[in-house]
Amino acid sequence: MEQIRIREATLNDLDVLLTFEQGIIAAERPFDPTIKEGEVHYYDIAAMIYEPHISVVVAEADGKVIGSGYARIEDAKPFLKHTQHAYLGFMYVVPEFRGKGVNSLIVGNLAEWARRQGIREMILEVYHQNGPAVRAYEKAGFAGHLLQMRMPI
């Protein structure tokens, strides 16, 4: 396997990151019929790259960007023991590199960044029907905690 390197994203990565964002949305549409049709955006990636409370990273193999993720420091709900946590999102790995530990490398890098910020908990959201993603996050150390439910009315 190629040597995989995790680094902070730059604006030079923006085109590929925008492609990854559309890949995430396409993968999530079968699990969520409420996502609008056509091109939508979850993130303002360019702005996120410059935010001090967000770390946007990419995975590279042989100089090619093959994955992404971010950690964003958020305030916790006031009734929790911790005051802040890191929320992970924008987790994407190109299909040919899935199952090779890239997601775990990205999560590990973001966890280390969060630790340096004094954060001791990371959370993320994943569609419970998305078995491969759930397994990847469990492999990286996450455990299910709370299932959000909804009902159209």
CNS distance restraints for C-alpha pairs under 8 A (distance, minus, plus):
assign (resid   2 and name CA) (resid  61 and name CA) 5.96 0.50 0.50
assign (resid   2 and name CA) (resid  62 and name CA) 6.83 0.50 0.50
assign (resid   3 and name CA) (resid  61 and name CA) 5.90 0.50 0.50
assign (resid   3 and name CA) (resid  62 and name CA) 7.17 0.50 0.50
assign (resid   4 and name CA) (resid  59 and name CA) 6.47 0.50 0.50
assign (resid   4 and name CA) (resid  60 and name CA) 5.52 0.50 0.50
assign (resid   4 and name CA) (resid  61 and name CA) 4.81 0.50 0.50
assign (resid   4 and name CA) (resid  62 and name CA) 7.73 0.50 0.50
assign (resid   4 and name CA) (resid 102 and name CA) 7.57 0.50 0.50
assign (resid   5 and name CA) (resid  59 and name CA) 5.57 0.50 0.50
assign (resid   5 and name CA) (resid  60 and name CA) 5.16 0.50 0.50
assign (resid   5 and name CA) (resid  61 and name CA) 6.58 0.50 0.50
assign (resid   6 and name CA) (resid  57 and name CA) 6.61 0.50 0.50
assign (resid   6 and name CA) (resid  58 and name CA) 5.68 0.50 0.50
assign (resid   6 and name CA) (resid  59 and name CA) 4.49 0.50 0.50
assign (resid   6 and name CA) (resid  60 and name CA) 6.35 0.50 0.50
assign (resid   6 and name CA) (resid 105 and name CA) 7.24 0.50 0.50
assign (resid   6 and name CA) (resid 106 and name CA) 6.59 0.50 0.50
assign (resid   6 and name CA) (resid 109 and name CA) 7.10 0.50 0.50
assign (resid   7 and name CA) (resid  57 and name CA) 5.44 0.50 0.50
assign (resid   7 and name CA) (resid  58 and name CA) 5.61 0.50 0.50
assign (resid   7 and name CA) (resid  59 and name CA) 6.59 0.50 0.50
assign (resid   7 and name CA) (resid  60 and name CA) 7.88 0.50 0.50
assign (resid   8 and name CA) (resid  55 and name CA) 7.08 0.50 0.50
assign (resid   8 and name CA) (resid  56 and name CA) 5.88 0.50 0.50
assign (resid   8 and name CA) (resid  57 and name CA) 4.31 0.50 0.50
assign (resid   8 and name CA) (resid  58 and name CA) 6.25 0.50 0.50
assign (resid   9 and name CA) (resid  13 and name CA) 6.30 0.50 0.50
assign (resid   9 and name CA) (resid  49 and name CA) 6.61 0.50 0.50
assign (resid   9 and name CA) (resid  56 and name CA) 5.58 0.50 0.50
assign (resid   9 and name CA) (resid  57 and name CA) 4.87 0.50 0.50
assign (resid   9 and name CA) (resid  58 and name CA) 5.64 0.50 0.50
assign (resid  10 and name CA) (resid  14 and name CA) 7.18 0.50 0.50
assign (resid  10 and name CA) (resid  49 and name CA) 6.56 0.50 0.50
assign (resid  11 and name CA) (resid  46 and name CA) 6.44 0.50 0.50
assign (resid  11 and name CA) (resid  49 and name CA) 7.43 0.50 0.50
assign (resid  13 and name CA) (resid  17 and name CA) 6.11 0.50 0.50
assign (resid  13 and name CA) (resid  65 and name CA) 7.89 0.50 0.50
assign (resid  14 and name CA) (resid  18 and name CA) 6.03 0.50 0.50
assign (resid  14 and name CA) (resid  45 and name CA) 7.35 0.50 0.50
assign (resid  14 and name CA) (resid  46 and name CA) 6.91 0.50 0.50
assign (resid  15 and name CA) (resid  19 and name CA) 6.44 0.50 0.50
assign (resid  16 and name CA) (resid  20 and name CA) 6.23 0.50 0.50
assign (resid  16 and name CA) (resid  65 and name CA) 7.47 0.50 0.50
assign (resid  17 and name CA) (resid  21 and name CA) 6.16 0.50 0.50
assign (resid  17 and name CA) (resid  45 and name CA) 7.66 0.50 0.50
assign (resid  17 and name CA) (resid  68 and name CA) 7.44 0.50 0.50
assign (resid  18 and name CA) (resid  22 and name CA) 6.49 0.50 0.50
assign (resid  18 and name CA) (resid  45 and name CA) 7.73 0.50 0.50
assign (resid  19 and name CA) (resid  23 and name CA) 6.32 0.50 0.50
assign (resid  20 and name CA) (resid  24 and name CA) 6.24 0.50 0.50
assign (resid  20 and name CA) (resid  67 and name CA) 7.93 0.50 0.50
assign (resid  20 and name CA) (resid  68 and name CA) 7.79 0.50 0.50
assign (resid  20 and name CA) (resid  92 and name CA) 6.49 0.50 0.50
assign (resid  21 and name CA) (resid  25 and name CA) 6.33 0.50 0.50
assign (resid  21 and name CA) (resid  41 and name CA) 7.18 0.50 0.50
assign (resid  21 and name CA) (resid  42 and name CA) 7.39 0.50 0.50
assign (resid  21 and name CA) (resid  43 and name CA) 7.94 0.50 0.50
assign (resid  21 and name CA) (resid  90 and name CA) 7.05 0.50 0.50
assign (resid  21 and name CA) (resid  92 and name CA) 7.99 0.50 0.50
assign (resid  22 and name CA) (resid  26 and name CA) 6.07 0.50 0.50
assign (resid  22 and name CA) (resid  39 and name CA) 7.50 0.50 0.50
assign (resid  22 and name CA) (resid  40 and name CA) 7.71 0.50 0.50
assign (resid  22 and name CA) (resid  41 and name CA) 7.54 0.50 0.50
assign (resid  23 and name CA) (resid  27 and name CA) 6.13 0.50 0.50
assign (resid  23 and name CA) (resid  92 and name CA) 7.89 0.50 0.50
assign (resid  24 and name CA) (resid  28 and name CA) 6.17 0.50 0.50
assign (resid  24 and name CA) (resid  90 and name CA) 7.59 0.50 0.50
assign (resid  24 and name CA) (resid  91 and name CA) 7.96 0.50 0.50
assign (resid  24 and name CA) (resid  92 and name CA) 6.68 0.50 0.50
assign (resid  25 and name CA) (resid  29 and name CA) 6.08 0.50 0.50
assign (resid  25 and name CA) (resid  40 and name CA) 7.82 0.50 0.50
assign (resid  26 and name CA) (resid  30 and name CA) 7.79 0.50 0.50
assign (resid  28 and name CA) (resid  32 and name CA) 6.29 0.50 0.50
assign (resid  28 and name CA) (resid 127 and name CA) 7.84 0.50 0.50
assign (resid  29 and name CA) (resid  33 and name CA) 6.22 0.50 0.50
assign (resid  29 and name CA) (resid  35 and name CA) 6.34 0.50 0.50
assign (resid  31 and name CA) (resid 127 and name CA) 6.74 0.50 0.50
assign (resid  31 and name CA) (resid 129 and name CA) 6.93 0.50 0.50
assign (resid  31 and name CA) (resid 130 and name CA) 7.55 0.50 0.50
assign (resid  36 and name CA) (resid  40 and name CA) 7.03 0.50 0.50
assign (resid  43 and name CA) (resid  48 and name CA) 7.97 0.50 0.50
assign (resid  44 and name CA) (resid  48 and name CA) 6.21 0.50 0.50
assign (resid  45 and name CA) (resid  49 and name CA) 6.29 0.50 0.50
assign (resid  46 and name CA) (resid  50 and name CA) 7.26 0.50 0.50
assign (resid  47 and name CA) (resid  51 and name CA) 6.59 0.50 0.50
assign (resid  48 and name CA) (resid  54 and name CA) 6.33 0.50 0.50
assign (resid  48 and name CA) (resid  55 and name CA) 7.75 0.50 0.50
assign (resid  48 and name CA) (resid  56 and name CA) 7.03 0.50 0.50
assign (resid  49 and name CA) (resid  54 and name CA) 7.22 0.50 0.50
assign (resid  49 and name CA) (resid  55 and name CA) 6.98 0.50 0.50
assign (resid  49 and name CA) (resid  56 and name CA) 5.86 0.50 0.50
assign (resid  50 and name CA) (resid  54 and name CA) 7.85 0.50 0.50
assign (resid  51 and name CA) (resid  55 and name CA) 7.73 0.50 0.50
assign (resid  53 and name CA) (resid  72 and name CA) 5.85 0.50 0.50
assign (resid  53 and name CA) (resid  73 and name CA) 5.47 0.50 0.50
assign (resid  54 and name CA) (resid  70 and name CA) 6.78 0.50 0.50
assign (resid  54 and name CA) (resid  71 and name CA) 5.60 0.50 0.50
assign (resid  54 and name CA) (resid  72 and name CA) 4.34 0.50 0.50
assign (resid  54 and name CA) (resid  73 and name CA) 6.45 0.50 0.50
assign (resid  55 and name CA) (resid  70 and name CA) 5.37 0.50 0.50
assign (resid  55 and name CA) (resid  71 and name CA) 5.31 0.50 0.50
assign (resid  55 and name CA) (resid  72 and name CA) 6.58 0.50 0.50
assign (resid  55 and name CA) (resid 110 and name CA) 7.12 0.50 0.50
assign (resid  55 and name CA) (resid 113 and name CA) 7.45 0.50 0.50
assign (resid  56 and name CA) (resid  68 and name CA) 7.40 0.50 0.50
assign (resid  56 and name CA) (resid  69 and name CA) 5.92 0.50 0.50
assign (resid  56 and name CA) (resid  70 and name CA) 4.28 0.50 0.50
assign (resid  56 and name CA) (resid  71 and name CA) 6.73 0.50 0.50
assign (resid  57 and name CA) (resid  68 and name CA) 5.64 0.50 0.50
assign (resid  57 and name CA) (resid  69 and name CA) 5.56 0.50 0.50
assign (resid  57 and name CA) (resid  70 and name CA) 6.07 0.50 0.50
assign (resid  57 and name CA) (resid 106 and name CA) 7.28 0.50 0.50
assign (resid  57 and name CA) (resid 110 and name CA) 7.79 0.50 0.50
assign (resid  58 and name CA) (resid  65 and name CA) 6.39 0.50 0.50
assign (resid  58 and name CA) (resid  66 and name CA) 7.29 0.50 0.50
assign (resid  58 and name CA) (resid  67 and name CA) 5.44 0.50 0.50
assign (resid  58 and name CA) (resid  68 and name CA) 4.31 0.50 0.50
assign (resid  58 and name CA) (resid  69 and name CA) 6.63 0.50 0.50
assign (resid  58 and name CA) (resid 106 and name CA) 7.51 0.50 0.50
assign (resid  59 and name CA) (resid  65 and name CA) 5.71 0.50 0.50
assign (resid  59 and name CA) (resid  66 and name CA) 5.52 0.50 0.50
assign (resid  59 and name CA) (resid  67 and name CA) 4.78 0.50 0.50
assign (resid  59 and name CA) (resid  68 and name CA) 6.07 0.50 0.50
assign (resid  59 and name CA) (resid 102 and name CA) 7.20 0.50 0.50
assign (resid  59 and name CA) (resid 106 and name CA) 6.90 0.50 0.50
assign (resid  60 and name CA) (resid  64 and name CA) 5.20 0.50 0.50
assign (resid  60 and name CA) (resid  65 and name CA) 4.40 0.50 0.50
assign (resid  60 and name CA) (resid  66 and name CA) 5.52 0.50 0.50
assign (resid  60 and name CA) (resid  67 and name CA) 7.13 0.50 0.50
assign (resid  61 and name CA) (resid  65 and name CA) 6.62 0.50 0.50
assign (resid  61 and name CA) (resid  66 and name CA) 6.69 0.50 0.50
assign (resid  66 and name CA) (resid  93 and name CA) 5.77 0.50 0.50
assign (resid  66 and name CA) (resid  94 and name CA) 5.39 0.50 0.50
assign (resid  66 and name CA) (resid  97 and name CA) 7.21 0.50 0.50
assign (resid  67 and name CA) (resid  91 and name CA) 7.39 0.50 0.50
assign (resid  67 and name CA) (resid  92 and name CA) 5.20 0.50 0.50
assign (resid  67 and name CA) (resid  93 and name CA) 4.11 0.50 0.50
assign (resid  67 and name CA) (resid  94 and name CA) 6.14 0.50 0.50
assign (resid  67 and name CA) (resid 102 and name CA) 7.24 0.50 0.50
assign (resid  67 and name CA) (resid 103 and name CA) 7.68 0.50 0.50
assign (resid  67 and name CA) (resid 106 and name CA) 7.99 0.50 0.50
assign (resid  68 and name CA) (resid  90 and name CA) 6.40 0.50 0.50
assign (resid  68 and name CA) (resid  91 and name CA) 5.49 0.50 0.50
assign (resid  68 and name CA) (resid  92 and name CA) 5.23 0.50 0.50
assign (resid  68 and name CA) (resid  93 and name CA) 6.63 0.50 0.50
assign (resid  68 and name CA) (resid 106 and name CA) 7.16 0.50 0.50
assign (resid  69 and name CA) (resid  88 and name CA) 7.08 0.50 0.50
assign (resid  69 and name CA) (resid  89 and name CA) 5.83 0.50 0.50
assign (resid  69 and name CA) (resid  90 and name CA) 4.62 0.50 0.50
assign (resid  69 and name CA) (resid  91 and name CA) 4.29 0.50 0.50
assign (resid  69 and name CA) (resid  92 and name CA) 6.57 0.50 0.50
assign (resid  69 and name CA) (resid 106 and name CA) 6.57 0.50 0.50
assign (resid  69 and name CA) (resid 107 and name CA) 7.72 0.50 0.50
assign (resid  70 and name CA) (resid  88 and name CA) 5.55 0.50 0.50
assign (resid  70 and name CA) (resid  89 and name CA) 5.37 0.50 0.50
assign (resid  70 and name CA) (resid  90 and name CA) 5.90 0.50 0.50
assign (resid  70 and name CA) (resid  91 and name CA) 7.15 0.50 0.50
assign (resid  70 and name CA) (resid 110 and name CA) 6.98 0.50 0.50
assign (resid  71 and name CA) (resid  86 and name CA) 5.63 0.50 0.50
assign (resid  71 and name CA) (resid  87 and name CA) 5.39 0.50 0.50
assign (resid  71 and name CA) (resid  88 and name CA) 4.51 0.50 0.50
assign (resid  71 and name CA) (resid  89 and name CA) 6.58 0.50 0.50
assign (resid  71 and name CA) (resid 110 and name CA) 5.98 0.50 0.50
assign (resid  71 and name CA) (resid 114 and name CA) 7.41 0.50 0.50
assign (resid  72 and name CA) (resid  86 and name CA) 5.25 0.50 0.50
assign (resid  72 and name CA) (resid  87 and name CA) 5.12 0.50 0.50
assign (resid  72 and name CA) (resid  88 and name CA) 6.49 0.50 0.50
assign (resid  73 and name CA) (resid  84 and name CA) 6.66 0.50 0.50
assign (resid  73 and name CA) (resid  85 and name CA) 5.73 0.50 0.50
assign (resid  73 and name CA) (resid  86 and name CA) 4.49 0.50 0.50
assign (resid  73 and name CA) (resid  87 and name CA) 6.32 0.50 0.50
assign (resid  73 and name CA) (resid 114 and name CA) 7.75 0.50 0.50
assign (resid  73 and name CA) (resid 119 and name CA) 7.95 0.50 0.50
assign (resid  74 and name CA) (resid  84 and name CA) 5.50 0.50 0.50
assign (resid  74 and name CA) (resid  85 and name CA) 5.60 0.50 0.50
assign (resid  74 and name CA) (resid  86 and name CA) 6.12 0.50 0.50
assign (resid  74 and name CA) (resid  87 and name CA) 6.76 0.50 0.50
assign (resid  75 and name CA) (resid  83 and name CA) 5.90 0.50 0.50
assign (resid  75 and name CA) (resid  84 and name CA) 4.34 0.50 0.50
assign (resid  75 and name CA) (resid  85 and name CA) 6.53 0.50 0.50
assign (resid  76 and name CA) (resid  80 and name CA) 6.72 0.50 0.50
assign (resid  76 and name CA) (resid  82 and name CA) 6.65 0.50 0.50
assign (resid  76 and name CA) (resid  83 and name CA) 5.08 0.50 0.50
assign (resid  76 and name CA) (resid  84 and name CA) 4.72 0.50 0.50
assign (resid  76 and name CA) (resid  85 and name CA) 6.25 0.50 0.50
assign (resid  77 and name CA) (resid  83 and name CA) 7.40 0.50 0.50
assign (resid  78 and name CA) (resid  83 and name CA) 7.10 0.50 0.50
assign (resid  84 and name CA) (resid 119 and name CA) 6.67 0.50 0.50
assign (resid  84 and name CA) (resid 121 and name CA) 7.98 0.50 0.50
assign (resid  85 and name CA) (resid 119 and name CA) 5.77 0.50 0.50
assign (resid  85 and name CA) (resid 120 and name CA) 6.75 0.50 0.50
assign (resid  85 and name CA) (resid 121 and name CA) 5.15 0.50 0.50
assign (resid  85 and name CA) (resid 122 and name CA) 5.66 0.50 0.50
assign (resid  85 and name CA) (resid 123 and name CA) 7.24 0.50 0.50
assign (resid  86 and name CA) (resid 114 and name CA) 6.45 0.50 0.50
assign (resid  86 and name CA) (resid 119 and name CA) 6.73 0.50 0.50
assign (resid  86 and name CA) (resid 121 and name CA) 6.30 0.50 0.50
assign (resid  86 and name CA) (resid 122 and name CA) 4.59 0.50 0.50
assign (resid  86 and name CA) (resid 123 and name CA) 6.31 0.50 0.50
assign (resid  87 and name CA) (resid 122 and name CA) 5.72 0.50 0.50
assign (resid  87 and name CA) (resid 123 and name CA) 4.98 0.50 0.50
assign (resid  87 and name CA) (resid 124 and name CA) 5.63 0.50 0.50
assign (resid  88 and name CA) (resid 122 and name CA) 6.88 0.50 0.50
assign (resid  88 and name CA) (resid 123 and name CA) 6.12 0.50 0.50
assign (resid  88 and name CA) (resid 124 and name CA) 5.02 0.50 0.50
assign (resid  88 and name CA) (resid 125 and name CA) 7.95 0.50 0.50
assign (resid  89 and name CA) (resid 124 and name CA) 6.52 0.50 0.50
assign (resid  89 and name CA) (resid 125 and name CA) 7.77 0.50 0.50
assign (resid  91 and name CA) (resid 103 and name CA) 7.41 0.50 0.50
assign (resid  92 and name CA) (resid 103 and name CA) 7.63 0.50 0.50
assign (resid  93 and name CA) (resid  97 and name CA) 6.46 0.50 0.50
assign (resid  93 and name CA) (resid  98 and name CA) 6.04 0.50 0.50
assign (resid  93 and name CA) (resid 102 and name CA) 7.02 0.50 0.50
assign (resid  93 and name CA) (resid 103 and name CA) 6.89 0.50 0.50
assign (resid  94 and name CA) (resid  98 and name CA) 6.57 0.50 0.50
assign (resid  97 and name CA) (resid 102 and name CA) 7.11 0.50 0.50
assign (resid  98 and name CA) (resid 102 and name CA) 7.03 0.50 0.50
assign (resid  98 and name CA) (resid 103 and name CA) 7.93 0.50 0.50
assign (resid 101 and name CA) (resid 105 and name CA) 6.38 0.50 0.50
assign (resid 102 and name CA) (resid 106 and name CA) 6.30 0.50 0.50
assign (resid 103 and name CA) (resid 107 and name CA) 6.13 0.50 0.50
assign (resid 103 and name CA) (resid 136 and name CA) 7.16 0.50 0.50
assign (resid 103 and name CA) (resid 137 and name CA) 7.98 0.50 0.50
assign (resid 103 and name CA) (resid 140 and name CA) 7.58 0.50 0.50
assign (resid 104 and name CA) (resid 108 and name CA) 5.94 0.50 0.50
assign (resid 104 and name CA) (resid 136 and name CA) 7.72 0.50 0.50
assign (resid 104 and name CA) (resid 137 and name CA) 7.83 0.50 0.50
assign (resid 104 and name CA) (resid 139 and name CA) 7.54 0.50 0.50
assign (resid 104 and name CA) (resid 140 and name CA) 5.09 0.50 0.50
assign (resid 105 and name CA) (resid 109 and name CA) 6.17 0.50 0.50
assign (resid 106 and name CA) (resid 110 and name CA) 6.23 0.50 0.50
assign (resid 107 and name CA) (resid 111 and name CA) 5.96 0.50 0.50
assign (resid 107 and name CA) (resid 140 and name CA) 6.97 0.50 0.50
assign (resid 108 and name CA) (resid 112 and name CA) 6.21 0.50 0.50
assign (resid 108 and name CA) (resid 140 and name CA) 7.91 0.50 0.50
assign (resid 109 and name CA) (resid 113 and name CA) 6.34 0.50 0.50
assign (resid 110 and name CA) (resid 114 and name CA) 6.12 0.50 0.50
assign (resid 111 and name CA) (resid 115 and name CA) 6.13 0.50 0.50
assign (resid 111 and name CA) (resid 122 and name CA) 7.36 0.50 0.50
assign (resid 112 and name CA) (resid 116 and name CA) 6.32 0.50 0.50
assign (resid 113 and name CA) (resid 117 and name CA) 6.54 0.50 0.50
assign (resid 114 and name CA) (resid 118 and name CA) 6.53 0.50 0.50
assign (resid 114 and name CA) (resid 119 and name CA) 5.19 0.50 0.50
assign (resid 114 and name CA) (resid 120 and name CA) 7.37 0.50 0.50
assign (resid 115 and name CA) (resid 119 and name CA) 5.05 0.50 0.50
assign (resid 115 and name CA) (resid 120 and name CA) 6.24 0.50 0.50
assign (resid 126 and name CA) (resid 130 and name CA) 7.23 0.50 0.50
assign (resid 126 and name CA) (resid 133 and name CA) 7.14 0.50 0.50
assign (resid 126 and name CA) (resid 134 and name CA) 6.76 0.50 0.50
assign (resid 127 and name CA) (resid 134 and name CA) 7.86 0.50 0.50
assign (resid 128 and name CA) (resid 134 and name CA) 6.94 0.50 0.50
assign (resid 130 and name CA) (resid 134 and name CA) 6.22 0.50 0.50
assign (resid 131 and name CA) (resid 135 and name CA) 6.09 0.50 0.50
assign (resid 132 and name CA) (resid 136 and name CA) 6.16 0.50 0.50
assign (resid 133 and name CA) (resid 137 and name CA) 6.24 0.50 0.50
assign (resid 134 and name CA) (resid 138 and name CA) 6.15 0.50 0.50
assign (resid 135 and name CA) (resid 139 and name CA) 6.01 0.50 0.50
assign (resid 136 and name CA) (resid 140 and name CA) 6.31 0.50 0.50
assign (resid 137 and name CA) (resid 141 and name CA) 6.42 0.50 0.50
assign (resid 137 and name CA) (resid 142 and name CA) 5.44 0.50 0.50
assign (resid 137 and name CA) (resid 143 and name CA) 7.77 0.50 0.50
assign (resid 138 and name CA) (resid 142 and name CA) 4.66 0.50 0.50
assign (resid 138 and name CA) (resid 143 and name CA) 5.79 0.50 0.50
